[in-house]
Amino acid sequence: MADIKDLILTVVSPLVSHPDDLAIALVETEEFLDYQLSVHPEDVGRVIGKKGRVAKAIRTIVYSVRVLGSKRVRLTIVNS
């Protein structure tokens, strides 16, 4: 699971102005491994992008990672 967190941080860190405020929490449900990415309020727009294109690209990369078991990976972007 640490590999996915590292992947998310590697992709998102260059996009934000406040990389020290990045935090990732893992919430595990019956269906998903939900990674909740928390960013500085000024960086939310940069991570989401116009019409959500940047967020969609990040999710495409993260969702392509294989996980053992039947659970799927999900990425949620939240304000800190």
Rosetta blueprint (number, residue, H / E / L):
1 M L
2 A H
3 D H
4 I H
5 K H
6 D H
7 L H
8 I H
9 L H
10 T H
11 V H
12 V H
13 S H
14 P H
15 L H
16 V L
17 S L
18 H L
19 P H
20 D H
21 D H
22 L L
23 A E
24 I E
25 A E
26 L E
27 V E
28 E E
29 T L
30 E L
31 E L
32 F E
33 L E
34 D E
35 Y E
36 Q E
37 L E
38 S E
39 V E
40 H L
41 P H
42 E H
43 D H
44 V H
45 G H
46 R H
47 V H
48 I H
49 G L
50 K H
51 K H
52 G H
53 R H
54 V H
55 A H
56 K H
57 A H
58 I H
59 R H
60 T H
61 I H
62 V H
63 Y H
64 S L
65 V L
66 R L
67 V L
68 L L
69 G L
70 S L
71 K L
72 R E
73 V E
74 R E
75 L E
76 T E
77 I E
78 V E
79 N E
80 S L
